[in-house]
Amino acid sequence: MLYEIEDKFKDECGVFGIYLNNPDSAIDASRATFYGLYALQHRGQESTGIAVSDGHRINLHKGMGLVSEVINEQNLEKLQGHIAIGHVRYSTTGESGLVNSQPLVFHYLNGMVALAHNGNLVNTVELRKRLATYGSVFQTTTDTEIVANLLARYSQDTMEDALAKCMIDMKGAFALVIMGEDRLVGVRDPMGIRPLCIGDLNGNYVLTSESAALDTIGADFVRDVNPGEIVVIDKEGMRSQQVLNSPRSAHCIFEYIYFARPDSTIDGINVYQARRSMGRQLARECGIEADLVISVPDSGTSAALGYAEEAGLPFEEGLMKNRYVGRTFIRPTQQMRELGVQLKLNAIEEVVKGKRIIMVDDSIVRGTTSKKIVQMLRRAGASEVHMAVASPPTKFPCYYGIDTSRREELIANNMDNDEIREFIGADSLNYISREGMRDALQKNYPFFCDACFSGSYPLPIESVEV
């Protein structure tokens, strides 16, 4: 079982693909994918999979668990080939289970195909009914299998043309990495909601969710895949086709707030710098008198550094994180569930005792974890605990590939600011404003999807299966 003790939105998935131009290259496709997935582990911890093609046949290994739990040396020895794709998953559409893990590998008219998907379609109900009417059968509960069935429906065309038709049918968020027997393909949704970028590893091409995965394997960043673009990589090199043009972009704002690694750059914005800038803006808006700034590690650290810098206050590690907690196959007792936060975080009494503390976090979802951390700091002797949040109040669920709570479970949907402050037990509670976030990111809000704050969804959600 997966034992979660964090009160956070759960990330979607991470995808990775590599095409080796020279099959005799010193680079091993499956191992490069293994390390790439390691770098993307934060995007999904439920299942892991790698599929490899030798130009004639696709082999697959996948399982439930972290990259290091599913893939070992023996697996990698069997995954021989010059093209590979990989996936780490946190379930959003579809239940958690091996049958829903990715990549999905299937046979269709033009051969074998492996498919890895990050995101959610918002017209899954409509598409599933239409495909079932045409005779499609489904073995999983994921919308990724819908993409596979759509691709098979257009199998009389080339893969690129079939995918172009699929893109017209699919509504929602998707970053796809697809492997045929002899090619690697990347596809990004028309609004660019989910990230996907291209890298170069000694003349070999890489596709991945975040640029940090490129750094991990020693590849150079080339560019982001454009919204609505198909990128095809084969023995002839790389070519692309701009299939759809949206009147606006809607890059996921939560990539910059929480999901992506700080060392990633997505659509021209470095995540670390964005978070630090949001922390500085938060300090300008708050103006709290305090002795020091701490963060809720690790996602609040970049913003806390920016806050401390702008406020002229020292930044200290007031909370220590146990990085070996997160997954356990031992069923916890109710008492241990209640101690969940203490298992992962502990206050450093010598830092916080007698001090007025500003605690910076990236977001508040249900508020239960924030409450326990405030209590922890008070027990350690903090004289005041002020909470500063580097994102606006989260009031609305996401339907584009993030596992969010139902709206009624979001604390900011049910309580006003003072009620939330009282619930978590803080001396004050301050959120960054939407306008401040826009200024911090140095781009106008039409470039982003911030529906989780505003309720303004860039795509209709009436047909989402929830």
MOZI-V547143 format. One record per residue. RES is the residue in one small letter. PHI is phi in degrees with one decimal (none if undefined). Layout:
res=RES phi=PHI
res=RES phi=PHI
This chain:
res=m phi=none
res=l phi=-102.1
res=y phi=-102.3
res=e phi=-96.2
res=i phi=-120.8
res=e phi=-102.1
res=d phi=-93.3
res=k phi=-135.3
res=f phi=-62.2
res=k phi=-95.5
res=d phi=-72.1
res=e phi=-72.9
res=c phi=-155.5
res=g phi=-125.7
res=v phi=-123.5
res=f phi=-150.3
res=g phi=-150.4
res=i phi=-142.8
res=y phi=-124.2
res=l phi=-94.7
res=n phi=-67.2
res=n phi=-114.1
res=p phi=-57.3
res=d phi=-90.5
res=s phi=-60.1
res=a phi=-68.6
res=i phi=-80.7
res=d phi=-102.0
res=a phi=-61.7
res=s phi=-68.1
res=r phi=-70.2
res=a phi=-59.9
res=t phi=-66.8
res=f phi=-56.7
res=y phi=-70.8
res=g phi=-62.0
res=l phi=-67.3
res=y phi=-56.0
res=a phi=-68.9
res=l phi=-103.9
res=q phi=-57.9
res=h phi=-63.2
res=r phi=-84.9
res=g phi=-178.6
res=q phi=-125.1
res=e phi=-84.8
res=s phi=-147.3
res=t phi=-139.4
res=g phi=-154.4
res=i phi=-133.7
res=a phi=-120.1
res=v phi=-132.9
res=s phi=-116.7
res=d phi=-99.7
res=g phi=99.8
res=h phi=-129.2
res=r phi=-144.9
res=i phi=-105.9
res=n phi=-109.6
res=l phi=-135.2
res=h phi=-137.2
res=k phi=-150.8
res=g phi=-171.7
res=m phi=-82.4
res=g phi=128.1
res=l phi=-72.9
res=v phi=-54.3
res=s phi=-69.2
res=e phi=-85.4
res=v phi=-96.3
res=i phi=-107.4
res=n phi=-129.2
res=e phi=-60.5
res=q phi=-63.8
res=n phi=-61.8
res=l phi=-63.6
res=e phi=-62.4
res=k phi=-85.2
res=l phi=-96.7
res=q phi=-100.6
res=g phi=163.5
res=h phi=-107.0
res=i phi=-128.8
res=a phi=-148.3
res=i phi=-133.1
res=g phi=-141.7
res=h phi=-151.2
res=v phi=-117.1
res=r phi=-126.7
res=y phi=-121.3
res=s phi=-68.7
res=t phi=-119.7
res=t phi=-92.6
res=g phi=100.4
res=e phi=-75.0
res=s phi=-78.6
res=g phi=173.2
res=l phi=-60.6
res=v phi=-62.6
res=n phi=-96.0
res=s phi=-72.1
res=q phi=-127.5
res=p phi=-68.0
res=l phi=-87.0
res=v phi=-117.2
res=f phi=-148.7
res=h phi=-102.9
res=y phi=-141.1
res=l phi=-51.7
res=n phi=-97.3
res=g phi=120.8
res=m phi=-91.5
res=v phi=-139.9
res=a phi=-117.9
res=l phi=-134.8
res=a phi=-126.3
res=h phi=-133.7
res=n phi=-119.9
res=g phi=131.5
res=n phi=-138.4
res=l phi=-86.7
res=v phi=-97.8
res=n phi=-117.5
res=t phi=-64.5
res=v phi=-61.8
res=e phi=-62.4
res=l phi=-67.5
res=r phi=-63.1
res=k phi=-64.9
res=r phi=-64.0
res=l phi=-66.9
res=a phi=-63.4
res=t phi=-62.3
res=y phi=-79.6
res=g phi=108.0
res=s phi=-68.6
res=v phi=-118.9
res=f phi=-127.2
res=q phi=-104.7
res=t phi=-120.8
res=t phi=-111.4
res=t phi=-97.1
res=d phi=-77.2
res=t phi=-63.0
res=e phi=-67.6
res=i phi=-63.3
res=v phi=-61.1
res=a phi=-61.3
res=n phi=-68.2
res=l phi=-63.1
res=l phi=-59.5
res=a phi=-67.3
res=r phi=-62.0
res=y phi=-105.6
res=s phi=-68.6
res=q phi=-71.6
res=d phi=-96.0
res=t phi=-65.6
res=m phi=-58.6
res=e phi=-63.9
res=d phi=-68.3
res=a phi=-63.9
res=l phi=-66.3
res=a phi=-61.0
res=k phi=-68.2
res=c phi=-60.0
res=m phi=-61.9
res=i phi=-69.5
res=d phi=-74.5
res=m phi=-82.1
res=k phi=-119.0
res=g phi=135.0
res=a phi=-109.9
res=f phi=-157.2
res=a phi=-121.3
res=l phi=-111.3
res=v phi=-118.4
res=i phi=-123.7
res=m phi=-123.9
res=g phi=-87.8
res=e phi=-65.2
res=d phi=-133.0
res=r phi=-154.9
res=l phi=-123.9
res=v phi=-131.4
res=g phi=-119.9
res=v phi=-136.5
res=r phi=-126.1
res=d phi=-63.1
res=p phi=-61.4
res=m phi=-98.7
res=g phi=66.6
res=i phi=-62.2
res=r phi=-98.3
res=p phi=-82.6
res=l phi=-161.6
res=c phi=-134.9
res=i phi=-115.0
res=g phi=-129.2
res=d phi=-125.1
res=l phi=-115.7
res=n phi=54.6
res=g phi=87.6
res=n phi=-104.5
res=y phi=-95.4
res=v phi=-130.8
res=l phi=-121.3
res=t phi=-159.9
res=s phi=-69.3
res=e phi=-137.0
res=s phi=-67.2
res=a phi=-60.5
res=a phi=-67.8
res=l phi=-65.4
res=d phi=-60.0
res=t phi=-60.4
res=i phi=-98.0
res=g phi=81.7
res=a phi=-91.4
res=d phi=-94.9
res=f phi=-70.8
res=v phi=-99.3
res=r phi=-172.2
res=d phi=-79.9
res=v phi=-69.2
res=n phi=-72.0
res=p phi=-55.0
res=g phi=78.7
res=e phi=-105.8
res=i phi=-110.6
res=v phi=-113.8
res=v phi=-117.0
res=i phi=-124.4
res=d phi=-147.1
res=k phi=-65.2
res=e phi=-84.6
res=g phi=113.9
res=m phi=-112.3
res=r phi=-138.4
res=s phi=-139.8
res=q phi=-137.9
res=q phi=-85.0
res=v phi=-86.7
res=l phi=-128.7
res=n phi=-121.4
res=s phi=-92.4
res=p phi=-66.9
res=r phi=-148.9
res=s phi=-93.4
res=a phi=-147.9
res=h phi=-62.0
res=c phi=-64.1
res=i phi=-66.2
res=f phi=-74.1
res=e phi=-59.0
res=y phi=-83.0
res=i phi=-80.3
res=y phi=-143.8
res=f phi=-70.8
res=a phi=-73.2
res=r phi=-66.9
res=p phi=-59.9
res=d phi=-88.0
res=s phi=-92.7
res=t phi=-119.3
res=i phi=-122.7
res=d phi=50.4
res=g phi=83.3
res=i phi=-116.8
res=n phi=-73.6
res=v phi=-66.0
res=y phi=-60.3
res=q phi=-63.9
res=a phi=-63.5
res=r phi=-66.8
res=r phi=-65.3
res=s phi=-64.8
res=m phi=-65.8
res=g phi=-64.7
res=r phi=-63.9
res=q phi=-64.4
res=l phi=-59.7
res=a phi=-62.7
res=r phi=-63.9
res=e phi=-83.3
res=c phi=-86.4
res=g phi=65.9
res=i phi=-87.2
res=e phi=-83.8
res=a phi=-157.1
res=d phi=-96.7
res=l phi=-159.0
res=v phi=-115.4
res=i phi=-126.6
res=s phi=-123.3
res=v phi=-87.0
res=p phi=-74.0
res=d phi=-99.7
res=s phi=-68.1
res=g phi=-93.5
res=t phi=-68.5
res=s phi=-61.1
res=a phi=-65.9
res=a phi=-64.7
res=l phi=-62.7
res=g phi=-64.7
res=y phi=-61.6
res=a phi=-60.4
res=e phi=-60.3
res=e phi=-71.3
res=a phi=-82.9
res=g phi=69.9
res=l phi=-113.2
res=p phi=-70.9
res=f phi=-100.9
res=e phi=-130.6
res=e phi=-84.4
res=g phi=-85.8
res=l phi=-124.0
res=m phi=-106.0
res=k phi=-100.5
res=n phi=-85.7
res=r phi=-81.3
res=y phi=-102.9
res=v phi=-106.6
res=g phi=156.0
res=r phi=-127.5
res=t phi=-149.0
res=f phi=-104.8
res=i phi=-98.2
res=r phi=-68.3
res=p phi=-75.1
res=t phi=-74.5
res=q phi=-61.0
res=q phi=-60.7
res=m phi=-70.8
res=r phi=-61.4
res=e phi=-68.1
res=l phi=-91.8
res=g phi=-54.1
res=v phi=-65.2
res=q phi=-64.2
res=l phi=-65.7
res=k phi=-101.3
res=l phi=-128.9
res=n phi=-143.5
res=a phi=-77.3
res=i phi=-95.0
res=e phi=-57.8
res=e phi=-63.4
res=v phi=-87.6
res=v phi=-100.9
res=k phi=-60.9
res=g phi=73.5
res=k phi=-106.9
res=r phi=-87.3
res=i phi=-106.1
res=i phi=-104.1
res=m phi=-103.7
res=v phi=-101.9
res=d phi=-129.7
res=d phi=-77.5
res=s phi=-164.6
res=i phi=-125.8
res=v phi=-102.9
res=r phi=-96.4
res=g phi=91.5
res=t phi=-66.7
res=t phi=-69.7
res=s phi=-58.2
res=k phi=-60.2
res=k phi=-67.7
res=i phi=-69.5
res=v phi=-60.1
res=q phi=-61.1
res=m phi=-62.2
res=l phi=-67.0
res=r phi=-67.6
res=r phi=-63.2
res=a phi=-79.4
res=g phi=102.9
res=a phi=-61.0
res=s phi=-78.7
res=e phi=-142.6
res=v phi=-128.8
res=h phi=-107.7
res=m phi=-102.4
res=a phi=-123.2
res=v phi=-115.1
res=a phi=-85.4
res=s phi=-153.1
res=p phi=-68.4
res=p phi=-57.7
res=t phi=-89.2
res=k phi=-115.1
res=f phi=-131.7
res=p phi=-75.7
res=c phi=-103.0
res=y phi=-116.8
res=y phi=-113.9
res=g phi=117.5
res=i phi=-121.1
res=d phi=-83.8
res=t phi=-101.9
res=s phi=-70.1
res=r phi=-65.1
res=r phi=-56.6
res=e phi=-67.7
res=e phi=-90.1
res=l phi=-79.9
res=i phi=-62.1
res=a phi=-72.3
res=n phi=-80.7
res=n phi=-106.0
res=m phi=-131.5
res=d phi=-84.7
res=n phi=-59.3
res=d phi=-69.6
res=e phi=-66.5
res=i phi=-65.5
res=r phi=-56.9
res=e phi=-65.6
res=f phi=-63.0
res=i phi=-83.1
res=g phi=81.5
res=a phi=-86.3
res=d phi=-74.4
res=s phi=-154.0
res=l phi=-138.4
res=n phi=-132.2
res=y phi=-108.2
res=i phi=-68.7
res=s phi=-81.4
res=r phi=-61.5
res=e phi=-65.6
res=g phi=-66.2
res=m phi=-65.3
res=r phi=-59.3
res=d phi=-65.6
res=a phi=-65.4
res=l phi=-82.4
res=q phi=56.7
res=k phi=-142.9
res=n phi=-72.0
res=y phi=-59.5
res=p phi=-57.6
res=f phi=-78.8
res=f phi=-123.2
res=c phi=-98.2
res=d phi=-123.6
res=a phi=-59.6
res=c phi=-65.5
res=f phi=-101.0
res=s phi=-99.4
res=g phi=78.3
res=s phi=-94.5
res=y phi=-84.4
res=p phi=-71.2
res=l phi=-128.1
res=p phi=-63.8
res=i phi=-117.1
res=e phi=-62.2
res=s phi=-100.7
res=v phi=-72.4
res=e phi=-88.7
res=v phi=-127.0
